[in-house]
């Protein structure tokens, strides 16, 4: 049997997990304002709400990681869930 290529879009190297989150309307408006600011700053760039949410989460996590370089992650988890 021949080794045929599959039809359709090629498989991605990495797949992002999909999650659903409920957010207050005010938070959604802030995210949309952020999207509009980025679009104004970088003309022609297609920025979606999902792109903005990913960027904002990464920024927040990186900021938190920089503040707590020496902290124990397990201790942080315990404090969060208690």
Z-matrix of the N, CA and C atoms (Angstrom, degrees):
N
C 1 1.447
C 2 1.524 1 109.42
N 3 1.298 2 116.61 1 137.08
C 4 1.459 3 121.37 2 -178.91
C 5 1.523 4 111.13 3 -73.58
N 6 1.327 5 114.82 4 152.17
C 7 1.457 6 121.00 5 177.59
C 8 1.527 7 108.16 6 -88.86
N 9 1.330 8 117.28 7 89.63
C 10 1.458 9 121.88 8 -177.06
C 11 1.523 10 110.16 9 -87.99
N 12 1.315 11 114.74 10 147.20
C 13 1.460 12 118.42 11 174.82
C 14 1.519 13 108.90 12 -77.59
N 15 1.311 14 115.12 13 147.85
C 16 1.459 15 119.97 14 -179.08
C 17 1.518 16 110.20 15 -77.60
N 18 1.313 17 115.24 16 152.86
C 19 1.453 18 121.05 17 177.96
C 20 1.517 19 109.64 18 -78.90
N 21 1.318 20 114.84 19 157.36
C 22 1.460 21 120.20 20 174.25
C 23 1.516 22 113.10 21 94.10
N 24 1.308 23 113.66 22 -169.20
C 25 1.459 24 121.52 23 -176.79
C 26 1.528 25 110.36 24 -69.98
N 27 1.335 26 117.65 25 139.69
C 28 1.465 27 119.63 26 177.61
C 29 1.526 28 111.12 27 -65.49
N 30 1.311 29 115.82 28 151.00
C 31 1.456 30 121.56 29 -179.58
C 32 1.530 31 109.85 30 -68.20
N 33 1.325 32 115.91 31 138.18
C 34 1.463 33 120.78 32 179.67
C 35 1.519 34 110.04 33 -76.22
N 36 1.353 35 115.08 34 152.69
C 37 1.459 36 119.91 35 177.40
C 38 1.522 37 111.24 36 -68.65
N 39 1.329 38 116.65 37 -40.79
C 40 1.460 39 120.16 38 178.71
C 41 1.519 40 108.89 39 -132.00
N 42 1.304 41 115.28 40 143.84
C 43 1.452 42 121.15 41 -178.38
C 44 1.520 43 108.50 42 -117.30
N 45 1.324 44 116.18 43 132.33
C 46 1.456 45 119.98 44 177.53
C 47 1.518 46 109.27 45 -86.65
N 48 1.298 47 115.20 46 144.57
C 49 1.458 48 122.43 47 177.18
C 50 1.529 49 108.67 48 -76.09
N 51 1.310 50 117.18 49 143.27
C 52 1.457 51 121.67 50 177.49
C 53 1.517 52 108.96 51 -101.59
N 54 1.340 53 115.87 52 129.81
C 55 1.463 54 120.28 53 176.35
C 56 1.524 55 108.69 54 -130.97
N 57 1.315 56 115.44 55 151.91
C 58 1.465 57 120.97 56 176.45
C 59 1.520 58 108.04 57 -109.30
N 60 1.317 59 115.54 58 134.37
C 61 1.460 60 121.16 59 -177.83
C 62 1.519 61 108.66 60 -132.95
N 63 1.314 62 116.18 61 134.85
C 64 1.466 63 120.62 62 173.90
C 65 1.520 64 107.82 63 -92.35
N 66 1.318 65 116.00 64 128.27
C 67 1.460 66 121.11 65 -178.92
C 68 1.521 67 109.60 66 -126.61
N 69 1.338 68 116.11 67 146.57
C 70 1.467 69 118.73 68 175.05
C 71 1.530 70 110.30 69 -63.62
N 72 1.309 71 115.17 70 151.90
C 73 1.464 72 121.10 71 -178.27
C 74 1.524 73 111.29 72 -56.78
N 75 1.329 74 117.55 73 -40.19
C 76 1.471 75 121.02 74 179.99
C 77 1.528 76 111.69 75 -61.58
N 78 1.326 77 116.77 76 -38.14
C 79 1.465 78 120.63 77 178.71
C 80 1.524 79 110.34 78 -66.51
N 81 1.322 80 116.12 79 -40.78
C 82 1.465 81 120.30 80 178.22
C 83 1.531 82 110.25 81 -62.74
N 84 1.333 83 116.68 82 -39.89
C 85 1.466 84 119.76 83 177.33
C 86 1.522 85 111.25 84 -63.34
N 87 1.333 86 117.23 85 -39.73
C 88 1.466 87 120.57 86 177.76
C 89 1.526 88 110.98 87 -63.97
N 90 1.332 89 116.35 88 -40.44
C 91 1.468 90 120.33 89 177.91
C 92 1.528 91 109.76 90 -63.66
N 93 1.327 92 116.84 91 -44.36
C 94 1.466 93 120.27 92 179.03
C 95 1.528 94 111.38 93 -63.68
N 96 1.323 95 117.44 94 -37.05
C 97 1.470 96 120.54 95 175.45
C 98 1.522 97 110.55 96 -63.25
N 99 1.329 98 116.59 97 -40.71
C 100 1.466 99 121.10 98 177.48
C 101 1.534 100 109.95 99 -61.50
N 102 1.329 101 116.60 100 -43.77
C 103 1.470 102 121.01 101 178.53
C 104 1.528 103 110.04 102 -58.86
N 105 1.321 104 116.75 103 -45.24
C 106 1.472 105 120.20 104 -179.83
C 107 1.520 106 111.74 105 -64.68
N 108 1.333 107 117.83 106 -37.44
C 109 1.467 108 121.04 107 177.36
C 110 1.525 109 110.93 108 -63.10
N 111 1.329 110 115.81 109 -43.77
C 112 1.468 111 120.04 110 -180.00
C 113 1.525 112 110.10 111 -65.26
N 114 1.329 113 117.05 112 -41.77
C 115 1.467 114 120.56 113 179.29
C 116 1.524 115 111.44 114 -62.89
N 117 1.344 116 117.30 115 -38.14
C 118 1.468 117 120.68 116 178.15
C 119 1.524 118 110.82 117 -68.74
N 120 1.324 119 115.98 118 -38.20
C 121 1.466 120 120.60 119 -178.23
C 122 1.530 121 111.19 120 -70.27
N 123 1.329 122 116.34 121 -39.68
C 124 1.468 123 121.98 122 -177.90
C 125 1.529 124 108.44 123 -117.95
N 126 1.317 125 116.51 124 83.34
C 127 1.466 126 121.87 125 -177.71
C 128 1.525 127 110.71 126 -57.99
N 129 1.314 128 115.41 127 136.67
C 130 1.450 129 120.66 128 177.59
C 131 1.517 130 114.34 129 86.10
N 132 1.325 131 117.21 130 -8.72
C 133 1.459 132 120.15 131 179.51
C 134 1.531 133 108.90 132 -82.44
N 135 1.312 134 116.72 133 129.74
C 136 1.455 135 121.44 134 178.90
C 137 1.526 136 108.88 135 -88.61
N 138 1.315 137 116.78 136 102.28
C 139 1.461 138 122.45 137 -179.27
C 140 1.519 139 107.72 138 -111.25
N 141 1.324 140 116.15 139 125.90
C 142 1.455 141 120.64 140 179.19
C 143 1.522 142 110.09 141 -101.27
N 144 1.314 143 115.08 142 168.36
C 145 1.464 144 120.20 143 176.20
C 146 1.528 145 109.97 144 -60.86
N 147 1.324 146 116.89 145 -39.92
C 148 1.471 147 120.49 146 178.99
C 149 1.526 148 111.08 147 -63.16
N 150 1.333 149 117.28 148 -41.36
C 151 1.469 150 120.84 149 176.43
C 152 1.521 151 110.50 150 -59.27
N 153 1.328 152 115.65 151 -44.44
C 154 1.466 153 120.33 152 -178.54
C 155 1.522 154 111.15 153 -64.50
N 156 1.320 155 117.10 154 -42.88
C 157 1.467 156 120.44 155 179.93
C 158 1.520 157 110.14 156 -62.57
N 159 1.340 158 117.62 157 -44.21
C 160 1.468 159 120.24 158 177.86
C 161 1.521 160 110.86 159 -59.96
N 162 1.340 161 117.11 160 -44.37
C 163 1.460 162 121.06 161 -179.07
C 164 1.523 163 111.30 162 -64.99
N 165 1.325 164 117.14 163 -43.99
C 166 1.462 165 120.73 164 -179.68
C 167 1.528 166 111.58 165 -64.59
N 168 1.327 167 117.53 166 -39.96
C 169 1.469 168 120.68 167 177.18
C 170 1.522 169 110.02 168 -64.20
N 171 1.336 170 117.20 169 -46.37
C 172 1.469 171 120.23 170 179.04
C 173 1.520 172 111.57 171 -61.00
N 174 1.340 173 117.04 172 -42.27
C 175 1.463 174 120.10 173 177.95
C 176 1.522 175 110.86 174 -60.31
N 177 1.322 176 116.66 175 -45.19
C 178 1.459 177 120.72 176 179.62
C 179 1.515 178 112.32 177 -63.89
N 180 1.320 179 117.31 178 -42.20
C 181 1.465 180 120.64 179 179.44
C 182 1.519 181 111.29 180 -67.40
N 183 1.323 182 117.46 181 -40.52
C 184 1.465 183 120.33 182 178.55
C 185 1.515 184 111.38 183 -66.45
N 186 1.319 185 117.39 184 -38.49
C 187 1.458 186 121.36 185 177.84
C 188 1.519 187 109.99 186 -63.72
N 189 1.323 188 116.47 187 -44.63
C 190 1.468 189 121.47 188 179.36
C 191 1.521 190 110.21 189 -64.87
N 192 1.329 191 117.85 190 -39.79
C 193 1.468 192 121.56 191 179.78
C 194 1.522 193 110.65 192 -64.90
N 195 1.329 194 117.49 193 -38.95
C 196 1.463 195 120.78 194 178.95
C 197 1.521 196 111.42 195 -65.21
N 198 1.328 197 117.16 196 -36.40
C 199 1.463 198 121.21 197 -179.94
C 200 1.524 199 111.58 198 -70.41
N 201 1.323 200 116.94 199 -33.87
C 202 1.463 201 121.49 200 -172.98
C 203 1.519 202 112.45 201 -116.35
N 204 1.313 203 118.04 202 46.09
C 205 1.460 204 120.14 203 -178.44
C 206 1.520 205 112.18 204 -58.62
N 207 1.321 206 117.93 205 -31.81
C 208 1.463 207 120.81 206 -175.86
C 209 1.520 208 112.68 207 -100.25
N 210 1.330 209 118.69 208 -1.15
C 211 1.462 210 119.81 209 -176.38
C 212 1.525 211 111.36 210 -77.06
N 213 1.321 212 114.72 211 156.96
C 214 1.458 213 122.17 212 179.03
C 215 1.526 214 108.67 213 -88.37
N 216 1.313 215 117.42 214 123.56
C 217 1.460 216 121.43 215 -176.24
C 218 1.525 217 111.35 216 -64.09
N 219 1.324 218 117.73 217 -35.67
C 220 1.467 219 120.14 218 179.27
C 221 1.526 220 110.80 219 -65.48
N 222 1.316 221 117.34 220 -38.68
C 223 1.466 222 120.98 221 177.06
C 224 1.527 223 110.14 222 -65.01
N 225 1.319 224 116.77 223 -39.33
C 226 1.466 225 120.67 224 177.45
C 227 1.528 226 110.48 225 -62.46
N 228 1.328 227 117.44 226 -42.26
C 229 1.464 228 121.06 227 178.87
C 230 1.519 229 110.94 228 -62.53
N 231 1.344 230 116.69 229 -43.63
C 232 1.467 231 120.22 230 -179.97
C 233 1.524 232 110.76 231 -61.48
N 234 1.321 233 116.81 232 -44.04
C 235 1.466 234 119.73 233 -179.70
C 236 1.523 235 111.12 234 -66.02
N 237 1.306 236 117.24 235 -36.44
C 238 1.460 237 120.60 236 -179.73
C 239 1.523 238 111.01 237 -65.89
N 240 1.322 239 117.08 238 -44.67
C 241 1.459 240 120.74 239 -173.91
C 242 1.518 241 113.50 240 -86.31
N 243 1.321 242 118.28 241 -10.12
C 244 1.480 243 120.40 242 177.66
C 245 1.498 244 112.46 243 -84.79
